[in-house]
Amino acid sequence: MRTISDKKRIVIKLGTSTLAHSTGKLNIRRMTNLVRVISDLHNSGKEIIMVSSGAVGLGTGKLGLSAKPKETKLKQAVAAVGQCELMHVYDDMFEKYSVTVAQILLTKTIISNPCHCENFKNTVETLVSMGVIPIVNENDSISIDELELEIGENDSLSALVASLSGADLLLILSDIDCLYTDDPRTNPDAKPISVVNKITAEIENAAGGAGTTLGTGGMSTKINAAKIASESGIDMVIMNGKNPDLLYDLFENKEIGTIFLADNNK
């Protein structure tokens, strides 16, 4: 098994709770720090691919809505506004560090089509070879899986992206420090789990519900992402995105968050 510091191609999934305040508006300080650290990791030779949530949350804030809309067509409209806002912010922030970013929007139809998957792989490979950071999101203005059925959440999407792009590591930044034996928000006796060698029934039972009203994914969706990553031979780490500087500690092989070890480490 290679250590975290040896990992070269990294898929980083950023959740809505990491990128936005509870109001839905952008958490400027945190996002600025995230972009700074990710740019530094990129400059150190890491091949970074991002999967970013936040379109619906930012669209909600941009339009001055008090909460995420419930009607599907309104959610799609809000996502369209938010996606534009999200990429504008990323482009502006990364440009300060002379890093170029690109947007890739996916749907479940694209992922399930072998020809389209190959096109996705080729696009990612070319962008990475040019020193560009691809930023992937589900096309919420077209696809209603995440918006209506809540099965197309970005945790599992990030694991599929990691698999398709041949990543060495999937890194999920969330609003929780790690996986616990129980929900630490309701059980003060919950204990942190630093390493998961195999996803058992006990591990799945430790997964709780969604953490915030802005995001769709809870710990259970992260367990599902870990299954996908593990089956693809990819280690996965869950950690809190509140302090982006902890990413430096992670890549210095310090114990941060929870690592889910792949079945067959590459």
C-alpha positions in Angstrom: 0.0 0.0 0.0 1.3 3.4 -1.0 1.2 6.1 1.7 -1.0 9.2 1.2 2.1 11.3 0.3 2.8 9.0 -2.6 -0.7 9.5 -4.2 -0.4 11.5 -7.4 -3.8 11.7 -9.0 -6.3 13.0 -6.5 -10.1 13.5 -6.9 -11.2 16.1 -4.3 -15.0 16.3 -3.6 -16.2 19.5 -2.1 -19.6 19.5 -0.4 -22.1 22.3 -0.2 -21.5 22.5 3.6 -17.8 23.1 2.9 -18.3 25.8 0.3 -21.3 27.8 1.6 -22.7 29.3 4.8 -26.0 28.1 6.2 -27.6 31.0 4.2 -26.5 29.3 1.0 -24.2 32.1 0.2 -20.5 31.5 -0.5 -18.2 31.0 2.5 -15.5 33.3 1.0 -12.8 32.8 3.6 -13.0 29.0 3.5 -13.2 28.8 -0.3 -10.3 31.2 -0.6 -8.2 29.0 1.7 -9.3 25.8 -0.2 -8.2 27.2 -3.5 -4.9 28.3 -2.1 -4.1 24.9 -0.7 -5.3 23.0 -3.7 -3.3 25.3 -6.0 -0.2 24.6 -3.8 -0.8 20.8 -4.0 -1.2 21.2 -7.8 2.1 23.1 -8.0 3.8 20.3 -6.0 3.0 17.8 -8.8 -0.3 16.4 -7.7 -2.8 15.9 -10.5 -6.0 17.3 -9.1 -9.6 16.7 -10.3 -12.3 18.3 -8.4 -16.0 17.3 -8.0 -17.8 20.3 -6.6 -21.3 20.5 -5.1 -22.8 23.9 -4.4 -24.7 24.9 -7.5 -28.2 24.7 -6.0 -27.0 26.2 -2.7 -25.2 29.1 -4.4 -28.1 29.7 -6.8 -30.5 29.8 -3.8 -28.3 32.5 -2.2 -27.8 34.4 -5.5 -31.5 34.6 -6.1 -32.2 35.7 -2.5 -34.4 32.7 -1.7 -34.8 31.7 1.9 -34.4 28.0 1.3 -33.8 25.5 -1.5 -36.9 25.3 -3.7 -38.9 22.1 -3.7 -40.4 22.2 -7.2 -38.1 20.4 -9.7 -38.3 22.9 -12.5 -37.4 25.7 -10.0 -34.5 23.7 -8.6 -33.2 23.2 -12.2 -33.4 27.0 -12.8 -31.7 27.7 -9.5 -29.0 25.2 -10.4 -28.4 26.9 -13.7 -27.8 30.2 -11.9 -25.7 28.6 -9.2 -23.4 26.7 -11.7 -22.6 29.9 -13.5 -21.8 31.6 -10.2 -19.7 28.7 -8.9 -17.5 28.4 -12.0 -17.0 32.2 -12.1 -15.8 32.2 -8.5 -13.5 29.2 -9.1 -12.0 30.7 -12.3 -11.4 34.0 -10.6 -9.8 32.5 -7.4 -7.6 29.9 -9.2 -6.4 32.6 -11.7 -4.7 34.4 -8.8 -2.4 31.4 -8.5 -1.9 31.0 -12.3 -3.9 27.8 -12.3 -6.4 27.1 -15.1 -9.7 25.3 -14.4 -12.2 23.7 -16.7 -15.8 22.7 -16.2 -17.2 19.2 -17.0 -20.9 18.6 -16.4 -22.1 15.0 -16.3 -25.4 13.1 -16.1 -26.1 9.5 -15.2 -26.9 8.9 -18.9 -23.4 10.0 -19.9 -21.8 7.8 -17.2 -23.7 4.7 -18.2 -22.7 5.1 -21.9 -19.4 3.4 -22.6 -18.6 5.7 -25.5 -19.4 8.8 -23.5 -17.3 7.4 -20.6 -14.3 7.0 -23.0 -14.8 10.6 -24.1 -14.8 11.7 -20.5 -11.6 9.8 -19.8 -9.9 11.4 -22.8 -11.0 14.9 -21.9 -9.8 14.5 -18.3 -6.5 13.0 -19.4 -5.9 15.8 -21.8 -6.8 18.5 -19.4 -4.6 17.0 -16.6 -1.7 16.7 -19.1 -2.0 20.4 -19.9 -1.8 21.3 -16.2 -5.5 22.1 -16.0 -7.8 21.3 -13.0 -11.1 19.8 -14.2 -14.1 20.7 -12.0 -16.8 18.2 -12.4 -20.5 18.4 -11.3 -23.7 16.7 -12.2 -25.7 18.7 -14.7 -28.5 19.6 -12.4 -30.3 21.8 -14.9 -30.8 18.7 -17.1 -30.6 15.7 -14.8 -33.2 15.4 -12.1 -31.7 12.3 -10.3 -30.1 14.4 -7.6 -32.7 17.1 -7.5 -35.8 15.0 -7.4 -34.9 11.4 -6.4 -31.7 12.2 -4.4 -29.9 9.2 -5.7 -27.5 11.1 -7.9 -25.6 12.8 -5.1 -22.1 14.0 -5.6 -20.4 11.6 -3.2 -21.1 8.7 -5.4 -20.4 10.8 -8.5 -17.0 11.6 -7.2 -16.2 7.9 -6.7 -17.3 7.2 -10.3 -15.1 10.1 -11.5 -12.2 8.7 -9.5 -12.7 5.3 -11.1 -13.1 6.6 -14.6 -10.1 8.9 -14.3 -7.7 6.3 -12.8 -7.3 8.2 -9.6 -5.0 7.1 -6.8 -7.1 8.7 -4.0 -10.6 10.0 -3.5 -10.7 12.8 -0.9 -14.1 13.8 0.4 -14.3 17.1 2.3 -17.4 17.3 4.5 -18.7 19.0 7.6 -17.6 16.1 9.9 -14.1 15.2 11.0 -14.3 11.5 10.2 -16.5 8.4 10.5 -17.7 7.7 14.0 -19.1 4.6 15.7 -22.4 6.6 15.9 -23.6 10.1 15.1 -21.5 12.5 17.3 -24.2 15.2 17.1 -26.6 13.0 19.0 -24.3 10.6 20.9 -21.5 12.1 22.9 -20.0 8.7 23.4 -19.4 8.2 19.7 -15.8 7.2 18.9 -13.8 8.2 15.8 -12.7 5.5 13.4 -9.4 6.3 11.7 -9.0 3.3 9.4 -11.6 1.1 7.7 -10.1 -2.0 6.2 -13.5 -3.4 5.0 -17.0 -2.0 4.9 -19.0 -4.2 7.2 -22.6 -4.1 8.4 -21.3 -2.3 11.6 -19.6 0.4 9.5 -22.8 0.9 7.5 -24.9 1.1 10.6 -22.6 3.9 11.9 -23.6 6.0 8.9 -26.2 8.7 9.7 -28.4 11.0 7.7 -27.7 14.3 5.9 -25.9 16.9 8.0 -27.3 20.1 6.6 -30.3 21.5 4.8 -28.1 22.6 1.9 -26.6 19.3 0.9 -28.2 16.0 -0.2 -25.5 13.6 1.0 -25.0 12.3 4.5 -22.5 9.7 5.8 -24.4 6.9 4.2 -23.7 8.3 0.7 -20.0 8.5 1.7 -20.0 4.9 2.6 -21.5 4.1 -0.8 -18.8 6.2 -2.4 -16.2 4.3 -0.4 -17.6 1.0 -1.8 -17.3 2.2 -5.4 -13.8 3.5 -4.7 -12.7 0.3 -3.0 -14.0 -1.9 -5.8 -11.9 0.2 -8.2 -8.7 -0.2 -6.1 -8.8 3.4 -4.8 -8.3 4.5 -1.2 -10.8 7.1 0.1 -10.4 9.6 2.8 -13.2 11.5 4.6 -12.1 14.7 6.5 -13.5 18.0 7.6 -13.2 20.8 5.0 -13.4 23.5 7.7 -9.6 23.9 7.9 -8.1 23.5 4.4 -4.6 23.6 5.9 -5.2 20.1 7.3 -4.7 18.9 3.7 -1.0 19.6 4.2 -1.0 17.3 7.2 -2.8 14.6 5.3 -0.2 14.6 2.5 2.5 14.4 5.1 1.0 11.1 6.2 -0.5 12.4 9.5 -3.6 10.8 10.8 -6.4 13.0 9.5 -10.1 11.9 9.1 -11.0 8.3 8.1 -9.2 6.4 5.4 -11.1 3.6 3.7 -8.6 1.2 2.3 -9.2 -0.3 -1.2 -9.6 -4.1 -1.5 -6.6 -4.3 -3.7 -4.4 -1.2 -3.1 -2.6 0.0 -6.2 
